C-alpha cells in the first residue's frame, strides 16, 4: 500500500472533522457539532447531481475504471526508471557480446509488455525507424488514454462545487420564501450553505487529489517507457552499453540523478574508479 496516500487522506478528513467538532470556547471536542453539518437533501443535490452530469459527460467505460484507478493510487509505484536503465544496460551488454538474436532467449524473462514487444521487433530485424515509430505511437496512445482518465476526475472536481452552489441557491430561495420566522431564517441559511461545503469537500479531498496522483503515476510510467524506447533503439544501433547508460541517465529528473551521483561519489571514496569520470580523464591526458 502507498502509505503516504493513506496518511494524506486520513489527515485531510481528520483536520476537517477536527475543525467542525473543536469548540474554541471550551477547548473541547464536541461530537454534537457534526449534526449541524449533516443534511440529506444537500448530499443528494451535490453527490447525485455530480454523478448525473458525469454520466452525461462520459461513457460507461470511464466509470468501470474507477476501481482500477483506486488501486493505482493506493498501491506503491511499480515503475522504477533506474531499474529500467539497469535492465536496458544488461540487454545491451548481452546484444553486444552475442549479437541481437541472443535477445530472443531473454524475451521470456521480460514481464513488461512495452519492452518485450519492442525487443521482438528488433529480434525480427525490423528497421529501426519503424521500431521507433511503433513505440512512439504506443506512447502517444498511452498519453491520450491517461489524459482522458485524469479529465474524468478533473470534470467531477468542476461539477461538484457547481452543484454545491446550486443547492445553496435552492436553499436560499426556500428560506427567503418563508421570512416570517426569524429563527427559521437563521437555520435555513446554515442549511443552505452546507451544499457549498459538500461540493468543495468532494472536489478538493476526492476528485482533484485523485487526478493529481494519476498524473504523477502517468509521469513515472511515461518516463520509464521513454527510457525503454531510447534504450531499445540504441541497442539496435549497436551502441556501447556504457554510453547507453550515461545517455539514459541524462533523461532522468534531477532528484534521480542526485542518487546516482551519490553512488558514484561513494565509489570514489572506497577507491573504486568511476567508469565515466575516469574515461574522460584519460581522454584529457591523451590530448595534453
HELIX and SHEET records of a PDB file:
HELIX    1   1 UNK A    3  UNK A   21  1                                  19    
HELIX    2   2 UNK A   33  UNK A   36  1                                   4    
HELIX    3   3 UNK A   40  UNK A   43  1                                   4    
HELIX    4   4 UNK A   44  UNK A   48  3                                   5    
HELIX    5   5 UNK A   49  UNK A   57  1                                   9    
HELIX    6   6 UNK A   60  UNK A   64  1                                   5    
HELIX    7   7 UNK A   66  UNK A   74  1                                   9    
HELIX    8   8 UNK A   81  UNK A   98  1                                  18    
HELIX    9   9 UNK A  100  UNK A  109  5                                  10    
HELIX   10  10 UNK A  113  UNK A  123  1                                  11    
HELIX   11  11 UNK A  128  UNK A  176  1                                  49    
HELIX   12  12 UNK A  182  UNK A  201  1                                  20    
HELIX   13  13 UNK A  202  UNK A  207  3                                   6    
HELIX   14  14 UNK A  208  UNK A  236  1                                  29    
HELIX   15  15 UNK A  241  UNK A  249  1                                   9    
HELIX   16  16 UNK A  254  UNK A  269  1                                  16    
HELIX   17  17 UNK A  275  UNK A  287  1                                  13    
SHEET    1   A 2 UNK A  22  UNK A  23  0                                        
SHEET    2   A 2 UNK A  28  UNK A  29 -1                                        
END                                                                             
